[in-house]
Amino acid sequence: MSTARVTLSHGVEALFGTHDKNIRLFEDSLGISTHLLADEMELSGEEAAVARARAILRDYDELAREGQRFTNGDVRDFLKVALEDDQISFRNLVVSSRKRTVGRKSLAPRSANQMRYFEAMDRCDMVFGIGPAGTGKTYLAVAQGVACLLNKQVSRIVLARPAVEAGERLGFLPGTAQEKVDPYLRPLYDALYDMLDAERVERLIEKNVIEIAPLAFMRGRSLNESFIILDEAQNATAEQMKMFITRLGFGSKAVITGDVTQIDLPSGRRSGLLEAVDVLHDVEGVSFVYFNEKDVVRHDLVQRIIRAYDRYTQKTSQKGLFPTPASVAEPEEADE
């Protein structure tokens, strides 16, 4: 057992959180105990855990003294990420989050994988974000695209989705071609409206600076100086996926997101996302980031639902009912 003391002169209320939720998360994650003194906190536990706790609290106190204002929710989100991966510095996490102000939103990663996702989008020209619903794959990709546009790193954003019905028949849809496909693209609009004023979004769409279109409209094009997002990529066929990723032009970036547990393609058609994982996993400049239920940022119940479905899938796979692709169950060498 080891003990240590850390000065805490600012922001103690936010650190502890409502009903001490933040400090309990801190203690439980590291397996330590804490005791608040006058202007210090005493830490007790295994030597490595105490050292990690001390480093996080030092960063927290220094940032608070420098004028960083924390809310209870901020602290909880930052702690969850820093405690998940001991390679992540609490200070770097907070400083990095300051830089990610996108339109009306300030975005902070809420999990280690979300942070890796941001870093991959900064570093690589093509990034695959693969994982269950609610992990922020699409939202963060749109945020990155908007940030690149506002910072003049690209001249336009192209958002695409396969127009595949999710297990139901929508029938004939009235209206223009754009109005017919808009229901499939609504999540992309929602993300844009969350970051920018509605009027500004409409102006950018009218000027074709932001283009939202079904995947089929990408054929035959070459997109330069663009931030290109393919959402729901698990519903792209192998031919469509190859067509999409070869649209990448000079000065462009592409982000492909998908959930391989929700494939709505007709029976017998292999998902282009699954094929891309197998084909591109060792290609330089392409990064794969895999999310799981711990990254879900929706209601806590969603995490439990995803875990339940994962257990059910594993059970039925063992019985030979639903074989799980090896490339999805255990990616061999994913570049994160």
Secondary structure, DSSP 4 states (H G I P E B T S, - for coil): -EEEEEE--S-HHHHH-GGGHHHHHHHHHHT-EEEE-SSEEEEEE-HHHHHHHHHHHHHHHHHHHTT----HHHHHHHHHHHHH-TTS-HHHHHHHHHH-EETTEE---SSHHHHHHHHHHHH-SEEEEE--TTSSHHHHHHHHHHHHHHTTS-SEEEEEE----SSS------S-HHHHHHHHHHHHHHHHHHHS-HHHHHHHHHTTSEEEEEGGGGTT--B-SEEEEE-SGGGSBHHHHHHHHTTB-TT-EEEEEE-TT---SPTTPPBHHHHHHHHHTT-TTEEEEE--GGG--S-HHHHHHHHHHHHHHHHHHHTTSSPPPHHHHS-SS---
